[in-house]
Amino acid sequence: MRHTPRTLLVALTALFVVVASSTVPAAAAAPRTWWKPAVGATWQLQYTGTLDLSVPADVYDIDGADATKAQVTKLHTAGRKVLCYVDAGSWENWRTDAARFPAAVLGKALDGWAGERWLDIRQWDTLRPILTDRFAVCKAKGFDAVDPDNMDGYANPSGFPLTAADQLLFNRRVADLAHSLGLAVGLKNDLEQVTKLHPSFDFAVNESCVQWKECAALGPFVTTGKPVFHVEYKASSCPTAANLRFSSIRKNLRLDAFRAAC
């Protein structure tokens, strides 16, 4: 009997493995899914004070760093969904990860907000790992979505020559990052870019659009079946808010447990 040379045998075996593997389709990666809130959902917004878990609201928006996993679990047990407040577009000097932000990304102070500075949102390679870790904390605590704040630095005196295009890119990157972790994500304010950004976001969070006569800009969210979680700080604004299809409430500026539905 003639023996196949060893080198030829090895080559034939390798060829068989390659051919066989090429004929077996790879398992498709499971698509990422996340919660899709509905228009008309009621909500509570609380960032300070002892968290009141008894408010009869469908959705809670609370500070992601301060809240505990146990609190999120209690809210879920009560049938609530929970938004994780995270500052995405500015730096806060009291956060435990504040030292991770290099001086090069820190801009001017936010007017009226002590200890906060705008970020250079163009430096995504620097900001991405920090935001990834923040969003991962939200995910680990069981939050359903993130509420990233200060997503309109280009429209403010940030200390950087930010353009509208810079802001669009950053905001979409933030949305994609949240979705990659299976988290819904909201667009906070940034009304001038709603028409371009609403397809990337699952809901909007807005402050004082009645007071500033800006609510019409949020229409694309509602018309595409996405809620607007809306807060006013003046009682006189509530009658107008009640005629919108928004989830509207009135709060005090402390953003503690007080809440009045509009």
Backbone hydrogen bonds, N-H to C=O, Kabsch-Sander energy under -0.5 kcal/mol:
donor,donor_aa,acceptor,acceptor_aa,energy
9,L,5,P,-2.2
10,V,6,R,-2.4
11,A,7,T,-1.9
12,L,8,L,-2.6
13,T,9,L,-2.3
14,A,10,V,-2.3
15,L,11,A,-2.3
16,F,12,L,-2.2
17,V,13,T,-2.0
18,V,14,A,-2.2
19,V,15,L,-2.7
20,A,16,F,-2.8
21,S,17,V,-2.5
22,S,18,V,-1.8
23,T,19,V,-0.9
23,T,20,A,-0.7
24,V,20,A,-0.6
24,V,21,S,-0.7
41,A,38,A,-1.7
44,Q,59,V,-2.4
46,Q,61,D,-2.4
47,Y,255,L,-2.6
48,T,255,L,-2.0
53,L,51,L,-0.8
55,V,52,D,-0.6
57,A,55,V,-2.3
59,V,42,T,-1.7
60,Y,81,K,-2.6
61,D,44,Q,-2.5
62,I,60,Y,-0.5
62,I,83,L,-2.2
63,D,46,Q,-0.6
64,G,85,Y,-2.0
67,A,63,D,-2.2
72,V,68,T,-2.0
73,T,69,K,-2.5
74,K,70,A,-2.2
75,L,71,Q,-2.1
76,H,72,V,-2.3
77,T,73,T,-2.6
78,A,74,K,-1.5
79,G,76,H,-2.0
80,R,75,L,-3.0
81,K,58,D,-2.3
83,L,60,Y,-3.8
84,C,145,A,-2.6
85,Y,62,I,-3.1
85,Y,83,L,-0.8
86,V,147,D,-1.8
88,A,86,V,-0.7
88,A,149,D,-1.3
89,G,149,D,-1.9
91,W,117,R,-3.7
93,N,115,G,-2.5
95,R,92,E,-1.4
98,A,95,R,-1.8
100,R,97,D,-1.9
101,F,98,A,-1.4
105,V,102,P,-1.8
106,L,103,A,-1.4
107,G,105,V,-0.6
107,G,118,W,-3.5
108,K,158,S,-2.7
110,L,116,E,-1.9
113,W,110,L,-2.0
114,A,112,G,-0.5
116,E,113,W,-1.5
117,R,91,W,-1.9
118,W,108,K,-2.8
119,L,89,G,-2.0
120,D,105,V,-1.7
121,I,119,L,-1.4
123,Q,120,D,-2.0
124,W,122,R,-1.7
126,T,123,Q,-0.8
127,L,123,Q,-2.0
128,R,124,W,-3.4
130,I,126,T,-0.6
131,L,127,L,-2.7
132,T,128,R,-2.9
133,D,129,P,-1.9
134,R,130,I,-2.0
135,F,131,L,-2.9
136,A,132,T,-2.3
137,V,133,D,-1.7
138,C,134,R,-1.8
139,K,135,F,-2.4
140,A,136,A,-2.7
141,K,137,V,-1.9
142,G,138,C,-0.6
142,G,139,K,-1.2
143,F,138,C,-2.2
144,D,82,V,-2.2
145,A,82,V,-1.4
146,V,184,A,-2.3
147,D,84,C,-2.9
149,D,86,V,-2.7
151,M,188,K,-0.5
155,A,152,D,-1.6
156,N,153,G,-1.9
158,S,156,N,-2.2
162,L,160,F,-2.2
167,Q,163,T,-2.0
168,L,164,A,-2.5
169,L,165,A,-2.3
170,F,166,D,-2.4
171,N,167,Q,-2.9
172,R,168,L,-2.2
173,R,169,L,-2.1
174,V,170,F,-2.5
175,A,171,N,-2.2
176,D,172,R,-2.7
177,L,173,R,-2.4
178,A,174,V,-2.2
179,H,175,A,-2.5
180,S,176,D,-2.2
181,L,177,L,-0.7
181,L,178,A,-1.2
182,G,179,H,-1.9
183,L,178,A,-2.3
184,A,144,D,-2.1
186,G,146,V,-1.7
187,L,203,F,-2.2
188,K,148,P,-0.5
188,K,186,G,-0.7
189,N,187,L,-0.7
189,N,205,V,-2.4
193,Q,190,D,-1.5
194,V,191,L,-1.4
196,K,193,Q,-0.7
197,L,193,Q,-1.9
198,H,194,V,-2.8
200,S,197,L,-2.0
201,F,197,L,-0.7
201,F,198,H,-0.9
202,D,185,V,-2.7
203,F,185,V,-0.9
204,A,227,P,-2.2
205,V,187,L,-2.5
206,N,229,F,-2.6
208,S,206,N,-0.5
208,S,231,V,-3.2
212,W,208,S,-2.0
213,K,210,V,-1.2
214,E,209,C,-3.2
215,C,209,C,-0.8
217,A,214,E,-1.5
218,L,215,C,-1.9
219,G,216,A,-1.7
221,F,218,L,-1.5
222,V,218,L,-1.0
223,T,219,G,-2.5
224,T,220,P,-0.8
224,T,221,F,-0.7
225,G,222,V,-1.9
226,K,221,F,-2.9
229,F,204,A,-3.2
229,F,227,P,-0.6
230,H,228,V,-0.8
230,H,247,S,-2.6
231,V,206,N,-2.4
232,E,249,I,-2.3
237,S,234,K,-1.7
238,C,235,A,-1.3
241,A,237,S,-1.9
242,A,238,C,-2.3
243,N,240,T,-1.4
244,L,241,A,-1.7
247,S,228,V,-2.9
248,S,246,F,-1.1
249,I,230,H,-1.9
250,R,260,A,-3.4
251,K,232,E,-2.2
255,L,252,N,-1.6
260,A,250,R,-1.9
262,C,248,S,-1.8
